[in-house]
Amino acid sequence: MIPLQIFLTALIYSFILSLLAMGFTLQYITLNVPNLAYSSIAFFCTYLPLTFLIAKFSPYTSLPFAFILGGAISFLLFKFLKLLRERGMSLVGLMMATIVFDLVIYACMNIYAEHLSRNLQIYAASFSLTTYDFKVFGLPGILFVSAGVCISLIMLFTLLLLKTRFGIAMRAAVENYALASTHGVDVDRVLAIAWFFVGGIAGVSGALYPLWFSMDPWVGARMFITIFAACVVGGIKSIYGSILGGALIAFSEIFLCYFFSFSFPWIWSYRAVISMIVAAISIVIMPHGIAGYVSRVRERRLVKI
Amino acid sequence: MIGGTVAGLAVGAVAGYYAGQIVVPKKVEKPSLSGEIPLGVIYASPMEPPWLEPAVRIAINEVNEYCEILGRDIRFTFLAENAEESATKALERAQSLMARGIQAILAPCWSSLCKAILPTANERKVVLVSPGSTSPALAIPDDYLFRTPPDDSKSAIAIGRYSLEMKLKYIIPVYGKEPFGEGLYKECAKNWIARGIKVEEGLGVDPEKKEYGGEMATVRDMVVKAFQTYKKEEIGLFLLATDAVLIPLLNAIKEYPELQQIHVFDSDNAGIPTILQYAGEISARIRFKAYRYAPPSSPKYLSFVEKYKALAGFEPYSWAVCAYDAIWLMALAILMADEYSGPKIKEALPRVAENYYGASGWCALNEAGDRKYPTYEIAEVVLEENVPKWKPIGFYDAITDTIKWY
């Protein structure tokens, strides 16, 4: 029988990973740019709940501020890339520029962690806030908060993209920049707001991260592959796909390792490999991701009808 | 006649010269070493400077005062780098220091980082003195690495004695899959088996994952199975990892009541403040115990503690005490060799250590250049006025293989 704790571990991991993947997917859907600084923006915001805790507030109260901070950093990056694009930089050059931005954010994290360690004796180079989480019926609060945030953001952005003029304008700008602008869409403003939202999601997901995982400034670099895998497995052109991809990666990693550990306890050392193998297999079977596969199945059924 | 006079004068001059040498004392040559002597310092991670640097500064200041008293025109300084938990960066930082002419380096506390630097140090003949590395794999005779703490094969003996005194009959080791954790696990397993304690196959965890709910589920299954054969107080869960891995392991235990009923203990993380800060509540609840290399309470140690607390604001961790002595050993070896040269420092250092009683006790080194006579303190996390704190509960002496309980 599967212990409840295994299920909870996989579920919380799945929600947090889905949130991280959601922002990356949204960015790709709206902007067609792989932002290599994305995970650094997310994990920079992990220091916000720690800061709030130092100021004697609950770490969860930092979530709205994490959205704003992540959005602001992402907006700055957008402006930086726009400047470079206006100067004729190629797509590869723009990707390299995001790496540079990533390094700057990484340095800022280390500087802040150093400041906390030296001046406040708070050891921030590696920290975990799980001990400061609340419990609901014996279950960790992060389960409910991450689930609520994940579902709310999915609903919000689905409505935004499909039902609002802004969302339609954003999709038009992505489809055809020049045509959208001739139809009166202020494309730059739309893209700037889109980048802000993407950064905001990254910030919120980063702020939730240390409430379950242990955090250090290098987590962003390590998690990037997992986030990207979740996006691709779920379907890089679908927001719902990020939830499916996050769930597949998280559940396969935890459940498969748990089952294999009965005979091979050493499997836990290689849990990251297990989930990547599952991701690779699923991409071979479903090259457009889980969401893409589901769409095709639906289309085939409609055609049959 | 003239020839005779010249010959006589020549013989007289030669005889007079040698007689003069006997009568007039030979002038003592002024020591050649002078000026600023830089020592290198490589921190293993960004977490270290707050607790390691005060010890380095105190030692440097004292050594300079000592040189002043001796009338030596020498001033020791230090150049610090940070390896940021990366072996590649540790090597880069070491190469950078060596390129600047550094001949003696306070090496990182982590064995994996010392291992990365050691081949280059041996090649370039630069002395490394680590205040925290303990992997038995680095206990190599005649290399350029010296270590002021004892290696893990000694701590494995202490852990074995502790397990026996706690009347443990079955142990489940969980270790971070990196050189420190794996090395210590192998040494401890040998010792437990030799003492008649049953040991489960160790569970290695990925040190980069930082969340171990799933792993603890497997451990929980092992514990539940063990309850069929052993009493709760006879079962031990031994965590062998650096604090960055230990903290999420402890936090994962919160979700498993079965794991909170058995004996949970750790390798050498006793006294680390981050455990209190980020896993204090669960550590106090399970009465988590750990040991650490600890110096005897000598006046020299107590004096260092006072100076350290005045500078840092908290008590020194044992590796900070070792770092203080490491700086003193390097400085004294340089003064003894009277030359800022790696090979000379390497030759002088063991002799200096043999006669040096520092804040960490007698610093005599064995043939591998590691501390010969270790002592360990065992501490437990308790709640005092609702605040988790480390409380010393025992002291292990390697010479007699006994624990004195407080």
Interface residues (C-beta under 8 A of the other chain):
Chain A: P3 Q5 I6 L8 T9 A10 Y13 N110 A113 E114 S117 R118 Q121 I122 Y123 A125 S126 F127 S128 L129 T130 T131 P140 W212 F213 S214 M215 D216 P217 W218 V219 R222 E253 I254 C257 Y258 S261 F262 P265 W266 W268 S269 Y270 R271 A272
Chain B: S45 P46 M47 P49 P50 E84 E85 K177 E201 L203 G204 V205 D206 E208 K209 K210 E211 G213 G214 E215 M216 A217 T218 R220 D221 D243 A244 I247 P248 N251 K254 E255 Y256 P273 T274 Q277 Y278 A279 G280 E281 I282 G313 F314
